[in-house]
Amino acid sequence: AAAEGPLMRQYEGVARGRGVAAAGWRVCLAHRFEELRQPYGAGDVPFRDVLRHIGLGLRYFRWWYKKTRIEKKSAFIDLLCAVPLQQIYGCPLGGIGGGTITRGWRGEFCRWQLSPGIYHYETVIANQFTVCLRCKGQTVYQQVLSVERPSTLQGWNWGYCGHYAFYHALYPRAWMVYELPGQNMVLTCRQVSPVIPHDYKDSSLPVGVFIWEVENGRDEDVEVSIMFSLQNGMGTKEDRSGGHWNEPFTLQKDGERVTGVLLHHCTHVNPFTLAISARQKADTGVTHLSAFNPAGSGTDVWQDLLQDGRLDSPTGKSSLTEKGEVTAAAVCASCRVPAHGHRTLELALAWDMPCVHFGSKEKLHLRRYTRFFGSGGDAAPALSHYALTHYEEWERKIEAWQNPILENSQLPSWYKSALFNELYFMTDGGTIWMEVPPDACAEDLQGPAGAGLSHLFPFLREYGRFAYLEGQEYRMYNTYDVHFYASFALVMLWPKLQISLQYDIAVTVVNEDVQPRQYLMCGQIAQVKLKNVVPHDIGDPDDEPWQRVNAYLMHDTADWKDLNLKFVLQVYRDYYLTHDSLYLRDMWPVCQAVMESELKFDTDNDGLIENGGFADQTYDAWVVHGASAYCGGLWLAAVCMMCKMAEVLGDAEIQQKYTDILSKGKEAFERLLWNGKYYNYDSSGSHTSRSIMSDQCAGQWFLGACDLNQGEFEVFPKSHVISALKTIFEKNVLSFAGGTMGAVNGMRPDGVPDTSSVQSNEVWIGVVYALAATMIQEGMVEEGFRTAEGCYRTVWERLGMAFQTPEAYREKKVYRSLAYMRPLSIWSMQLALERRAGWTPAPAQPAQARIQP
C-alpha cells in the first residue's frame, strides 16, 4: 500500500487530461491493488504478488517512456495514452488488405488506415457531400449534408439539422437517408464496399461506392447536383508537408465513362493517390474542380456550384503545394429528376497505395490488388472505373449471401446486425493482404526447415499472405491466441486466407529464431521464438511483420500452454470445413511437433498438462496453477483431434499414442476438476480454484464445431457439459448485471464476480460469442442467444461503441482495447446454427484443382 500512492501518481501524471480511456486505465490500475487485498484477511496480503504488480507497472512505465519519448515510436500497447472513445464511427470503406477509410454515421470521414496497421483518427472537415437543387434555372437550395459548424470553409452552408437524417448499417453496406427540409425531396446515399465471401479478387480492392437515390416529391422537375469534396491527405501534418498535387481524369472503357480528380499525396514513405469520381451517363453530367484551399473560407467553390449547379472543370494539373499549404478537390454529378420521379447518381472513392513499407522500412511489399491493377501507382482511374461499373454485381452477391440470414424469421434482429456488422474488423483491423514477391522462391518463404510444407509456396503465391491486428490499440499482427476465436469468420467466408495464415504460422513453428530480445515484464533475455512452438504473433506493423515475430513483450510466450493447442485445433477444424487434404498432409508433421513440445507440460504423466502458476495463456493477467479447465480442456480437445487426423491419414502409431494419452487425460481431468456442477478454474485448491470460468468449455466448443462431441470421440461427458453450461448461464450471465451484459469471465460460487485478477471480472465479447455458440451446439439455443444479446446491447447500443467493439468491459462502464479481433467469433454462432439446421461442409475438391486463379 505504501508503494501504491507514488505509482498511481506516476501514471496519473501521464494520463491526466486523456479522457475516458485514460481514466479507465487509472481505474484498472487502482483495481490491481484493490483486488490483491479483497480475497485475504487482515495481515494476509501475499507480499510477493504486490511486488510483482508494482514491478510490472514500473517496468512498463520505464519502457513506455523510452519508447515514446526517446525513440519517438508508438508503443505496441499504449496503456497510458489509450485511444479515446468517440461515438461517431460507421461502416468503413474498402475491401480486404488495401487500407480503410471509415465514414461516420453523421457522414464524416473520420478514421484512416492507409499505411498498414497505423491509424489516424482525424475528422477531415473538407471531406463532404453537398446537394444543390435548381428549379426553372434558379438555385433554390444548397446545403452541406453535415451537422458540423466548423471554423474553416465558413463560406459554405453548414449545420444540416440531424433530425431529418437517418443512418443504417449492415456491413459492408450502409445507408444515409436525408429529408431536405421544405423541399419535398429525399436523398438516400447507399455506401458499398467489395467485401464478398469466397471472392479473392474484388474483395481486395481499395474502393467504396456511393449511390445517391434521388426522389422528387415535387410537381415540377428539379435539377439535382451532388458535390463530393475531398482533401489531399488524411488530415495529418503530412498534408502540409508540401509537394502534393491534383489532376482531373477521364477513363472510357467498354462503353462506360468515368470522370473525376486524382489527388496525389507524395510522401517519402508509402505515397498514395486518392481518387474521387462519378459515372457519366446519358442523363448525368459530371464536372470537377481540380484544387481549392480547404483551410480558407471556400466561398469560390460554393459560389461556383451555386451559380449553375456545376463546377468549372479546369483542365491540367494543379501546382504543387508549398510547405504548410493544404489542397482539396471536388467532383459534381448532376441530373434532372422529373416531377414525382426518381434518378440515381453514382460516385466513388478509391485509393492507390500499391507498394508499402512497414515501420522498419526494410522490405517493399505489394498489396494483393496490384495483381489485378498493377503496382505502378497509377491504378486509381482504373479502380474508380471498375468500382462504378461493377458495384451492382457486388450487391447481388452480397444480397445472395446475406438474404437467407436476414429473411430467417427465427433469428432475432439484433443477431443479424451483430453477425454482419462485427465483420468490419476483417477489413478495418489494420488488415494487410500482400502478394508474394515475384522473384521469391520456395525457400524464401519456407525457411531452411520448411521443406516439408510442400504446398506452401504455390498456395501463398496464388492467394497471398494475410494478417490482421489483435486490435487497433493492441498493435500485433495475427495474435494467435485471439485469432483462435476470430478464425471462424475467416474459415467460413474466406477459407483460403485462413489457410494462408496457418501456413505462415507453420513456417515460424518449424524454423528457429534465435534473435535475443529483452522481455519487458520479465527482466530476462529470452529467444524471440523457439522451434516447435507457436508464436504469439507475427509482428508489429511499426517493425517488420513475418520477418520478426512476437512483438508481444509482456511475457515469454514460449511457456504459454494454449498456443500450440490452438494451432492443432484450427488445423483439423479447417480441414473439416474445407476438405483440403493437401493442407492437412502439410500440417500433420507440424501438429506432431507442437504436440510433442506441449507434452513437457504434463509434469506428472497423467495425460493432462498443468499450468505453471503464472499467466501462461490468453488470459495473460489471470494466473493458473496446476490442471485447469481452460488449458486442460483445450489439451484434451487437441489430443482428440490428433487421434482423428491420424485416423484420416492412416498413421496408426500416432493414433495409438494419442488414444492412450486421451484415455489417461480424460480420467485426470474429471478427477481433478469436476465438482459435480462444473469444472473448477484450476486444481490448486486456492481461494479462486472453484471460480466458474465462462470459457471453461472452449475445448468442447471446437470439438462440437467439428462434429467430434459425441460417440467414440466424446471427450467430455455430455451431462457434465450441459451442467457446466447451465451453471455458467445461471451464475456468469443471469447473476451478473441482471443478465443484461453477457457473461463475466469469472464468477465465485456464491454469485459474486471473481476479482482475483484484472481480467477475471471483465466481460470479453469474443469469449461470450464463443460461449453462446457452444450453448447452441449443445441444444441450449435460447440461452445462447440470451447470453450473446447482452454483449450486443451493451456495446452497440448502451455504450455507443459501434464499429469499435472492444476486447473487454466491466459492469461499471470501464472498457479496454477498442476495436478488437476476438468478437469475430460470432461467426461460430452462425456455424452452430447452420449445423443444427442440417448444413454440412461442402464436398471435397479434387486435390489438383485446389490452386486456381
N, C-alpha and C positions, 0 to 999 in steps of 0.2 A: 504493500500500500504506500510506503514511503516513496517508492520509485514511480508510482502512478502519476503524481502531480507533475513533475518535470517532463515526463514523457508526453503526457497529454498536452502540455504547453508547447512542446516542440512541434507536435502535429497541428495544433490549433494555429500556431504562428504561420504555418504554410497554408493551411486550409481556409483561414479567415477570409470571408468575402466570396467564397467559391459557390455558395448557394446550397441547394438541397442535397446534391450529390456529395459534396464535401461534408455536410452535416451528417449524412448517412454514414460516411466513413468514421466520423467522430463518435457517433453512437455505437458503431460496431467495435471501435477500439475500446471505448468505455466498457462495453459489454464483455470484452475479453477478460477484463479484470473482475467484473461482477460475477461472471459465470464460474470463475475459479473458486469464489467464496461460497456460492449457493449450496452445492451438494454436501458441504462439510460442516461439522460442528465448530464451535469456537476453538481456536488454537490448533485446528486440524487441517489448515490450508497446506497443500503439497508445495513446498517452497521451490522444489525443482521446476514444477510446472510454471510457477510465477516467473521465475528467472528465464525460463525458455520463451515465454511470451514477450517479456520485456526485451530480451536479447533479439528476438525476431524483429520487433518493431524498430529497435535502434539500428540493427544492421540494414534493414530496409531503408530507413531514413538516410543513412550514410550513402548507400548505393544510389538512391534516388537523387540525392544532391549532386553526387559525382556525375551521374549520367546526364541529368537535365541542365545543370548549371555550369559544369566544367566541359563535358564533351558536347554539350548543346544538341543532344539527341533526345528523342522521346522514349519514355520507359515502356517496356512491353506490357506491363501492367502498372498503371499510374494510380495508386491508391490515394494520393494526396491531391491530385488535380483531376478528379473524375469528370467525365463529360456531363454537363448539367442536363437535367430532364427538360426537354422542350416538347410541349404537347401540340406539335404542329405538323407532324410528318404524315405523308400519304404514300401512295403507291410509287415505288421507284421506277425509273425508266431504264431500259436497256436489257439486253439478253445476258447470257451467262459468260462471265470472264472477260468482258471488254470494258469494264467500268460501269458505274451507275451514276445517275443524277436523280435525286428524289424531288418530287413535286409535292408540296404540302397540300393539306385538304382545303386551305384557303387560296390555293392557286400559285403559291410562291415556289421558286426553285431554291431549295434550302439545304441540301446535303449532297456533297460532291465526293465521289470516289473514282477518280480517273487514274491517278498513279496508284499502282496496285497496293491495296490494303491500307492506304493513307486517306484519312477523312478530313474534309473541311466542312464546317457547319455554318458557313455564311449564307444568309439570305441576300441574294443579289437583286436589288430593287428594280434595276432596269429590265430584268427578265419578266416580261409581262405579255398578256394578251389584251388588246384594246379593240372595242367594237365601235364602228361608225355606221349610223343609219342615215340614209338620204331618201327624201321623198320629193318628187317633182323638181329635181335639180337642186334641192336645198338640204344641207345637213341639219337634221332635227335632233340628233342625239349622238354624243361621243363620250365614251366612258372607259377608263382603265378598269378591267374586271378584277379589282383588288380592293380590299378593305383598308389597305395601308394609307397613311398620310405622311409620306417621307419628307425629309428636308431637302432632297435633291429632286430634279425633274418637276419642280413646282409649277411649271407651265402646263402640266398635264392635269386632267380632271380625275382626281383620286377619290377615295372614300366611298366606293360602292357599298351599299347597305347589305350587309351579310344576311339579313332577314330574308332576302329574296333569292338566296343561293342554297344549293343542296349538294352534298358530296357523298358518293357511294364508291366503294372499292371492292373488287373481287379479283385479286391478283391473278394474272398480270394485266388486268384492265381496271380502269376507274372511270367514273362519270361525274362531271360537274354540270349542274343544271342552273342556268341563270334566267330568272324572270326579269325583264328590263322594266323597271317601274314606269308606269304611264305610257308605255309604248305598245302594249299588246303584242309583244314579241317574246319568244322563248328560245334561248340558245342552250344546246346540250353539247358539251365537249367530251367526247369519248377518247380516252387515252389507252393506247395499245402498245405492248411490248412483245417481241417474239420469244416467248417462253413457252415452248411446246414439247410435251413429253415425247421421248424417243426420236427427237429431231436433233441431229448433231451438226447441222449447217446453220439454218436460220436462227436457232436458239443461241448462237454465239454472236449475233450481230449487235453492235453498239448503237441502237436506234430506238426511237419512240415516235409514234404517230398520234396526231391529234385530229380527230374527225369532228368537225363542227356541224351539227344538225341545226338548221335554222327554220323555225316555224313562225310564219307570218299570220297573225290573227286579225290583221287589218283588212279593210275593204279596198285597199289600194296596194299597188306594187311598191316594194321597198328595195332600194339598193343597199346591200349589206357588205361591209368590209370588216375583216378580222386582221389586225396587225399583230405580228409576233416580233417582239423586240428582244435582243439578247446582247449581253455584254461579252466582250472578248476576254475570257478567263473564268475564274471561279470566285471572284470577289476577294482574293488574297492579295498579298503585297506584290506577287509576281505580275498581277495585272498592270502594275505601274512600272515594271522593270524596263519598259521601252523595247522597240523593235517589233511590235505586233502590228498586223495589218489585215485588212478585209478586202474581198473582191467578189463581185457578182458572178454567177454561173448559170448556164442553161444546159441541160442534158436531154436530148431527144433520142429515144431508143424504142424500137418495136411499136412505133406509133404513139408513144406516151411522152409527154413533155413535162419536165420538172424544172422550176426556176427558183433560185434562191441566192444566198450570200454565204461565202466561206469566211470564217474568222480564224486566221492563222495565229496561233499562240506559240511564240518562238522562244521558249525557254531552253537553257543549255541541256537540261536533263528532261527526258520524256516530253518533248514538244508535241503539240496536238493541234488539230483543226476541228472547230465546231462548224456545223452547217445548219442553217435554218432555210426551209424551202417550202414550196407549195406545188400542188399538182395543177397544171394548166390544162383546162378542158375547153370545149366549145363555149360553154356558158360561164367560164371562170376566168377572170383576169388576174394576173399576178404582177405586182410591182415591188420595188425594193428601195431601200436607202442603204448605201454601202457603209457609211460611217456617220456617227454623231457622238457628241460628248455626253456620256451618261452621268457625269458629275455636275453638269450645268442645269439650266432651267428646262431644257428640252422644248422650248417654245417653237423653234423652227420645225421640229418633227411634228409637233402637234398641229401647227397651222397647215403644214403640208397635207396632212391627212384630212383635216377639217375642210379644206378648200374644195376637194372633189372626191374624197374617199379613196384617193390613190396616193402613191408615193412617187417621187420624181424620177426614180430609176436612172441615176447617173451611170455612165459607163466607166470602165477602167478601175484600176486598183486604188485603194486609199493610200495615203502616205504612211510611212512607218511612225508609230507613236514615239514621242520623246519620253525620256525617263521622267516618271511622275505623272504621265498622262494616261488616261484610260480611253478606250473606244468601244463603240457598240454598233450594231446594225439592226435593220428591221426588214421584214418581208410582209407584204399585204396581199391577201387573197380576197377578191370581190366577186359578187354575183347579184343578179336581180331575182328577187323572190316574189312570185306573183301573189296577189291577194288571196288570203286563206290557203297559201301554198307552202311548199317545203323545198329547201335546197340543201346541198352539202358542200362544205369547203374542207379541203384536206391539206394539213400542214405537217411538217416533220422536223424533228431534231435528230441530228446524227453527230457522232464524234469519232475522230480517227486518230488514235494513238497506237499505231501498229507495233512499234518497237519500244520495249520498255526495259529500263534498268531498275533493279531493286536498290535498296539503300547503299549497299556496298559498291555498286557500280562496276562489279567485276565482269558480269556477263550480260550480253544483249539477248533479250527474249522476244520471240514473235508471238503475238496473240493468235488464237485459233482462227478468227475471222479472216486473217491475212491469207489463209489457204485459198479462200474464195474471192477476195477482193484486193490482194496484193499488199506488199509491205512498204511501198514507196512513199507513204504519207499523202497520197493524192486520191484516196478512195472515197472521200466524203461525198462528192457528187453521185458516184455510183451507189453508195449506201443509201443516200436520200431517195434516189430514183427507185431502187429495189424496194425500199420500205413502203413508199407511196403506191407502188403497183402490186404489192404482194400482201398488204395487211388484211385484205378481205379473205384471202386464203388462210392466213394465220388465225383469223377469228373463227372461221369454220372449224379448224382443227381444235382450237381452244374450246369451242362450244361442244364439239363431239366428245371431248374429254370430260368437261365439267357437267354437262347437262344430265347424264344419268345419276349423278350425285345430287345435283340441285333439284331434280324432279322427283327424288325419292322422298315421299311424304313421311316416311318413318324416321327420317333423320331430322334432328332439331336444327332450326335456322342458325343458331349460334355455332354449331359444329361445322356447318357448311362454310360459314365465314372464316372460322379459325383454320380449317383444313387448307383452304386456298391462300388466305392472306398470310399465314405463317411461312408460306413458300417464298416470301420476299427475300428471306435470308439466303436463298440459293443464288441470287444474283448480287444482293447488297451486303453480303458477308465478306467484303474485301476480296471477292472471288476472282481467281485467275484461272485461265484455261489457255495453256501455251502449246504451241507446236514444237515437236522435236526438231532441233536444228537440222537443216537439210544435209549438212556434212557429217552428222553424227553417225557413229557405228554402234553396234550392239554393246560392245564393251564399255563405251562411254556411259551408257545408261545402266548396265547390269553390274558394273564394277568387277573387280578381279574374282570375286567368289560367286557371281551370279549367273554362271554359265548354265546352271540347271533350269533357270527361268527361260525356257526356250521360246516361249511365245510372247515374252515381254516386249521385245524390240518391235516386232511387226504390229503388236497391239497399240503400243504408245505412238508409233509412227502414224497409225491410222486415226486414233482417237485423241491424241494429245495427252497432256498432263494437267490434272485438275487439282485445285486446292482452294479452301476457304478458311476464314479465320474462326478461331474459337468464339470470338465476339469482337464487336467494333471497339470495345475498350480492352479486351484481352487479346493482344496482337500476336497470335501464334497460328501458323497455318496447320490445318489437319490435326488439331489436338485430338489424339486418338481415343482417349478415354471418353471424350464428349461426342466425338463422331460416331462412336458405338451406338448412341441413341439416335442421332440425326440421320444415320446412314439409311434408314428406311425410306426417306424421301428420295435419295439418290437411286437406290437399287430398284425402287418401284417405277420411277419416272425416267431416269437416265442411267440405266444399269451399266452402260459402258464406262461412264465416269466413275462409278463406284469401283469397277474392276481396275480401271486405270489407277485410282488412288491406292488400291490394295497392292498393285504391283510396285508402286513407289515405296510403300511401307515394307514390302518383302525385300526389296533391294537393301534397305537400311538394316534389316534383320541379318541378312547373310554376310554383309560386309562390315568389317570392324573399323570404327573411327576412334583413333587413339589421341585425338587432339585434346589437350588438357583444358579444363575450364574451371574457374573458381565458382563454386556454388554459393549463391547469395546467402541462403539461410543456414547453411551447414558449416561454413567456415573451413571447408576442406577442398583439396584438389581431387577431382573425380573425372572420369572419362566422359566425353560427350555422349557416347553411345557404345554399349558393349555388344559384341557379336551374339547373335541368337536371342536378343532382347528387343522387343518392340519399342521404338522411341515414343516419347511423349508427344512430339510434334515434329514437323519437317522444316521449321524455321520461322524467322521473323522477316516480314517484308522490308524492314529497315536494315536488314543484313543481306543474306543470300540464301533463300529457301532452297531445299533439296541439296544444296552444297554443304551447309552447316545446319544440322538438325538440333532439336532440343533447345529451343530458345528459352524454355521454362527453366528458371534458376532457383525456384523456391526450395526444391528438394532434389536429391539424386534419384531420378525415376527408375534407375536400373533395378532397384529393390521394390518397385511397385508390384503389387500382386495381380492387378486386373488387366494390364495392357496386353500381355501375351495371350491371356484367355479371350479377350475381346477380338483379337485377330482370328483365332481359331473359330469362334462363334460366327464371325462375319463370313469367313471363307465358306463354311457349309451353308449358311443362310443364302449367300449369293448363288452358290451352285444350285440349291434347291429351287430358287426362284427363276434362274436363267437357264439351267441345264447345260451350262458351259463346261463340258468335260475337260477341255484343254486347260482352262483356268484351274480346275480342281487338281489336275495332274501336276501342274506347275507349282501349286501352293502346298501340295502334300508334304514334300520334304521340309518346307519352311514350317509348317504346322508341327511336324515331328520335332524340329529343332527347338521351337519356342516352348513346347510342352516339356521337353527334356530339361530345358533351362528352368522351367517352373517347378519341376519335381523337387528341386532343392529346398523349396519352401514347405514341403511335407517333412518336418523335422522329426516326427515320431513314427513315420512309416505306417500310418493308419489309413492311407488312401485319401487324406484330406489335408490341404495346405493350411498353414497358420499365418496370420498376420503378425507383424513384427513389433507391435507396441508403439508404433508411430504412424503418422498419416501417410499410408502407403497405397492409396488408391484414389479414385476420382474425388472422394470426399477428403480433400487434402488438408483439412483442418479438424477432422473428426477422427480421433485416434482409435485404433482397433488392436485388441490383444487376443492372440490365440485364434482358434477357429471362429469364423464369422459367417453370419447369414449371407452377407453380400458377396464377399470373395469366395467363400466356400460354395455358395450356390452357383456362381459363375464357373468355378473349377469343375464341379460335377457335370454341369451342362457341357463344358468343353470336352471333358473326358467321354461323355456320351457321344458327342459329335465325332470324336476321334474314332470311336468304335464304328459309327455309321460310315464315315469316309473310308475306313479300312475295308469295310464290307463292300462298298461300291467299287473300290479299286482292287479288290481281291488280295489284300495284304493280310493274310491270316495271322501271321506272327504278331504284328502290331495290334490287330483286333483283339487277340487273346490277352496281350499285355494290358491294354486299357480296359478290357472287360473285367479283369481281375482287380485293377485299381478301382474301378467304379463300384464293384461289389463291396469292397472294404470301405470306400469313401462314403457310400450311402449309409452304411450302418453307423459310421462315426458321426456323420452329420446329424442324423436323427438322435443319436445318443447324447451328443454334446450340446445340441442347440434347441431341440424341440421341447417345449414346456407344456404341451397339452393344448395350447391355443394358437401359438405362433412360434416362429423361430427367434430365439434371443439374438440381440445385436451381436454379441460375441460370447465366448466361453470363459472369460476371465474371472467371472464372479464378482466384478467390481460393482459399484453403486449404479452404473449405467448399463450393466451387462444385459438386463432384462428389458431394455428400451425396445419399443416397437418401431422398427425401421420401415418406412413406406416402400423402400426399394429392395426389401428382402427377397422378393420373388423374381429378381432380374434374370436369373438363370432360367427359370420356368418360362418367362416371357419369350426368350429366344427359342427355347425348345418348342413352345406352342406355335410360334411363327413358322416353324419347320415341320410341324406335324409329328414331333417326337415327344409328345407329352402323354402318351397312352401306350397300352400294350407292352410289348417286350422292351420298349425304350423308355418306359415311365421311370423317371429318376426320383421325383418327389411324390410321395403318396397323394393321390387326388384329394382325399379327405383333409390332409394337412394343408394343402394349397388353398382349398376353399376356406378352411377355418382361419388361416393366416390372412387371406384377403378380406374376409368378413371382419376380422379384428381390426385390420388397418382402416377399413371403411368406418367402423364404429368409433375408433379412437382418433386416428390421424386426420380423418375427414370430418365426421359429424361433430366431434368434440373440440374441433379447432375452429375458432372464429364463427361458431354457429353453423358450420358446414358450408360456408359461402366462399372459401378461399382455396379450395383444393386440399391436398394432403401435406401436412407438415412432415419434414424428413424424419424426425424422431419424436416419439411420444412415450411418456412414462406410463406404466400400467395403471396408475391412478388417474389418468386423463389430463396430466399436466405436461406441456411440451418439455422435451429434453433440452436443457440449457448447458450441457456439458461442453459444448463447442460453439463456435460462431456459426457453424453450418447446421447443427442438429435441430435448431428451431427456425430454420428457413424453410420456405416452400420453393422447390426447384421445378419450374414449369415443365421442363422436358421430362423430368422424372415422373411427374404427375400424369402426363400424357402416356408414358410407357406403362405406368401402373393401370391406367384406365384400359389400355389395350390388353393387358394381362387379365383384367376382370372380364372383358368381353370374350376373350379366348376361353375362359373358364365358365361361361354362361351367365356371368353377373353383368348383363348388359346395362340394366337401369342404373346400377351402382357405378359402373364405369363412366357413363355419361354424366351422372351427378358429380362425380369426382373431378372430371375434366372441366365441366362447366364453371366450377368455382374459379379456376385459373383464367379462363377466357373472360369472365365477367370482371374479375379483378384487374387484369392487365388492359384489356381493350376498352372497358367502359369506366370502371371506378377510378383507375389511376391514369387514364388517358395516355397509355403507352403504345398506341397504335404504331405498327411498323418499327418498333424498337423493343420487342419483347425481351425482358431481362432474363438473366440466369435465375435470379432469386428475389424473393421479397419476404418480409415478415408481417406479422399481423398488424403492426403499428406503422405501416406505410414507409418502412425503410426498405430500399431495394438495392440490388447490386448487379453491376455489369450489364448495362443497356445493350440491346441488340445482340442476342446470343444465339449460338448454333443449336443447342440441345432441344429447344422446342420443336424443331423439325420432326421430332419423334412422334408427333401427332399422326404422321402417316402410317405408323404401326397400328394405330386405331383403325384406320381405313383398311389395312391388310386384314386385321382380325374380323372386321365386319364383312369383307368380301369372302373370307374363308367360311364364315357362318352362313353366307348366302349361297354357298356351293361353288365359289370360284376356285379354280385350280390353276397352277402355273402353266404358262404357255408350253407347248410341246418343244422338245429339244430341237435345236437347229443342227443340220449336218455340220460336222467339225470344219470341213473345208470352206463352208460358206460364212463362217463367223466374221472374218475380217474383210469387209466390203466397203467401198467408198459410199 
